[in-house]
């Protein structure tokens, strides 16, 4: 049985645009250039530079500060 928890990377995929917008690995969020861009704390992705909230995480999606879905967690 496959479990989402078993996969090391969690990709954020935008189904509307048909591409990925980043991924999470070991509580670090990486952008599309594979650069560390944020850190995961509880249900948020925080900026590595400022500590500001970049995205809010739910069970299967990530949302920006305006509440718009930026990607599905797959």
C-alpha positions as CSV (number, residue, x, y, z in Angstrom):
1,X,0.0,0.0,0.0
2,X,1.4,3.4,-1.0
3,X,1.4,6.1,1.6
4,X,2.2,9.8,0.9
5,X,4.4,9.7,4.0
6,X,6.7,7.1,2.4
7,X,7.9,9.3,-0.4
8,X,10.8,11.6,0.6
9,X,9.9,14.5,-1.7
10,X,6.5,16.2,-1.7
11,X,6.0,18.1,-4.9
12,X,3.8,21.1,-5.3
13,X,2.1,20.7,-8.6
14,X,-0.1,23.3,-10.4
15,X,-2.7,21.3,-12.3
16,X,-4.0,24.4,-14.2
17,X,-0.6,25.3,-15.6
18,X,0.6,21.7,-15.8
19,X,3.9,22.1,-14.0
20,X,5.5,21.9,-10.6
21,X,6.2,25.0,-8.5
22,X,8.5,23.5,-6.0
23,X,9.0,20.6,-3.6
24,X,9.5,19.8,0.1
25,X,12.3,17.6,1.3
26,X,13.4,17.2,5.0
27,X,11.3,20.3,6.0
28,X,12.9,22.5,3.5
29,X,11.0,24.0,0.5
30,X,12.9,24.2,-2.7
31,X,11.9,26.3,-5.7
32,X,11.9,25.2,-9.3
33,X,15.6,26.0,-9.6
34,X,16.3,23.4,-6.8
35,X,17.4,26.2,-4.5
36,X,16.4,26.2,-0.8
37,X,13.7,28.8,-0.5
38,X,11.8,28.2,2.7
39,X,11.4,26.0,5.8
40,X,8.4,24.1,6.8
41,X,7.1,24.8,10.3
42,X,3.8,23.2,11.3
43,X,1.4,24.0,8.5
44,X,3.3,26.9,7.0
45,X,6.3,27.5,4.7
46,X,8.4,30.4,6.0
47,X,10.9,32.4,4.0
48,X,14.5,31.5,4.8
49,X,15.5,35.2,4.5
50,X,12.8,37.0,6.5
51,X,10.8,34.3,8.3
52,X,7.6,35.6,6.8
53,X,4.9,33.2,5.8
54,X,5.1,32.3,2.1
55,X,2.5,29.5,1.9
56,X,-0.1,27.8,4.1
57,X,-0.2,24.1,3.9
58,X,-3.3,21.9,4.1
59,X,-3.6,18.2,3.8
60,X,-3.1,18.1,0.0
61,X,-2.6,21.8,-1.1
62,X,-0.5,24.9,-0.6
63,X,-2.1,28.4,-0.5
64,X,-0.5,31.8,-0.9
65,X,-1.1,34.8,1.4
66,X,-4.3,35.6,-0.5
67,X,-5.8,32.1,0.0
68,X,-5.3,31.1,-3.6
69,X,-4.1,27.5,-4.3
70,X,-0.6,27.6,-5.7
71,X,-0.2,23.8,-6.0
72,X,-1.3,20.3,-4.9
73,X,1.0,18.3,-2.8
74,X,1.8,15.1,-4.6
